[in-house]
Amino acid sequence: MEEVREQAISLPRLGEPAPAFEAVTTHGVLKLEDFKGSWLILFSHPADFTPVCTTEFIAFAEIYPELKKRGAELLGLSVDSVSSHIAWVRNIEEKTGTRIPFPVIADLSKEVSLAYGMIHPGQSKTETVRCVFIIDPNQIIRTILYYPLTTGRNMAEILRIVDALQTTDKNAVATPANWKPGDMVVVPPPKTQEMAEERVKQGYECVDWYLCKKKL
Amino acid sequence: MACISPDGKPTESGTKMLSALKSGLSSAEEVAKDAGLPLFRVRSGLRELTHAGLANQKGEKYKLSSKGAELLGTLST
């Protein structure tokens, strides 16, 4: 009987360690572990010298100072060569005045792209889709975004997610829909009947025992 | 290599890291602070400088090697 082998492709998952890598970048050879202790926004783009990607790189450069204030680093990736990356970031600076301060992985072998599930054959068999991995200082994946080739990402949302995750980590709370810094946060729901009975007396703003908010 | 140009001379960031090591045995965090460089960049750079024989690693810390000191000396003349 003929043996049939199937390769299972697994995607990285929230709450699990980010896949380790060592990669050539525009800032030299970098390993994932070099970023330990910082938040890391690892993002991919389909190709250098393309229009939507260029607008995204400019937008990422614009939020870079805000990310640094939050203890976060940016790291880009595409399957283009390091020479292509260098030529492209120099072109962006020459044409738009925007300096690209963050490193970009040249993932020619697609090793990092495949480890992070960045290639979606329904969109492209060769280029990465627009992924964002938000990785915490312990190198655990905390958020994953996958955008199609045709849709540029929203920088305000990426910053908002970083703020939300850091607020959660600092205060042991959750953040409700459309939360932004300064808004009320969600108090973790009670885990026992006794706690539920006590919850409604604790002075939080509650819809019911399971949905309560508070100001930080 | 990011810290050392193909002609063997350290880049600006490489020079900053080597200079930061002049003060003695230093951690990557201390070098990053002294050199004014991001920590990820320094971790990568120290690895490269150590591989090139310009720095020596002792546990979690680094110090300038004699080759690194000599190179820094030539840069200041």
Interface residues (C-beta under 8 A of the other chain):
Chain A: H27 G28 V29 L30 K31 E33 D34 F35 G37 S38 E73
Chain B: M1 A2 C3 P38 L39 F40 R41 R43 S44 G45 R47 E48
